[in-house]
Amino acid sequence: MNNINITQMQISLEKSLVKNLMVQNHYERYRSMGDDIMKSIQDKTCPGNDFLGWVDLPSTLKTEQLDRINEVAGNLRKISDVVVVIGIGGSYLGARAVIESQKSTFNKDGCEVVYAGHHLSPGYLTELSKYLKDKKWSIIVISKSGTTTEPAIAFRYLRNELLARFGETALKERVVAITDKSKGALRKLADANDLQSFVIPDDVGGRFSVFTPVGLLPIAVAGFDVYKLIEGARKMEKQIWSDTNENIALDYAAIRNVLYQNGNTTEVLVNYHHKFHYVAEWWKQLFGESEGKDGKGVFPASVDLTTDLHSMGQYIQDGKRNLFETVVKFQNTNAVDESIGHDDENLDNLNYLEGKTMGFVNKNAMEGTMLAHNSGGVPNLMLKIQNDEIDNIGGLFYFFMITCAISGLMLQVNPFNQPGVEDYKRNMFALLQKPGFEGRYKELQILRKELNF
Ligand code: PA5
């Protein structure tokens, strides 16, 4: 296997620290399934074929659709210091990942985006409402089903706060709902209150929805260029579908499956970039919810390095040998690369690094760590990305989504459903005594007695 490094590619895959730990003929077997799988996605004959609307979304999105998103975002930005994005799972992680990858870590100038409805922890909404007290603020509420409990509770709370603060006109001016075209409580609420709204296409599931208004509106509100994001995704879409022989998504999906068969059942996504944390959170949801079913699936984990070398490094180097790592490396970033200065006394013994940049130190930490982990029996893949600008982030998201679909199909699961998520909801509703769940409530009382729980 040679490394693929095509110049027009935004992403390349470096495999030299995997080969020695991978069974080659297994690779050929998975790789040879690739063309049929790609065809089944393209022809819409694969399992979950009613959820393939994201596959050609970048190339089919119309400029007018992006214009409308930008216009609504611009209006919200004019009247808001802060926009609260309410949503959970696929209805917020993509937007948050892109925004956090682009925004300044410390500077809060412009319109700030904060999040709600992504958990049920008491105290959060009170703290948020105190934070919003003297600010001008608005809401984007996102739920495809329109019935998810966490965002519904947050929306009820914040809607009342918004009405109390800005009066009756606030709902029309300061709320945008993104939901199904006709189904669900949020659609009913939006129509009844004449809210501004966007529709989530039927054939795009939550974790694949970053290129719909679900991701695009919050990203535009945060001040980032959605045209450029889509341009990057479009470029990657073209790349993936134009040359299947050198298709890095097929390659990455095949390697994941070989490693999984080898017993490397946990994939750790590794980054050395302080703005990548939420991309990894989005990635974990994408792969976890898509592949983890029918008793199968690579468990997706992530670490931020070098930070986590001081917490998880020991385990990765020396713990149970069921891991492989995928290291994400940005070839360039826009960051100012500070140099290490001189100190006459050299009490910290750092003069050997004088004149060297942080980027240089980071790169050597990365390479040293990859070699050490590989020697410790952890296969290390590397995804090289040109830079961390928004178009390349768009390309990276498309790449991960298509890889995830291919990889799930190689594993012979339906990557586009999430039947397991319903089980906790059923129990939660029963315990909360929601009408309609009386039978399950009784079953749970018996189970609790048996388990003494
Ligand atoms: O990817 C998915 O489908 C899920 O993570 C959903 O996005 C999440 O459960 C939220 O659902 P909804 O958008 O219906 O509120």
Residues whose N, C-alpha, C, O or C-beta is under 5 A from the ligand:
A	BS01	PA5	I88 G89 G90 S91 I142 S143 K144 S145 G146 T148 G205 G206 R207
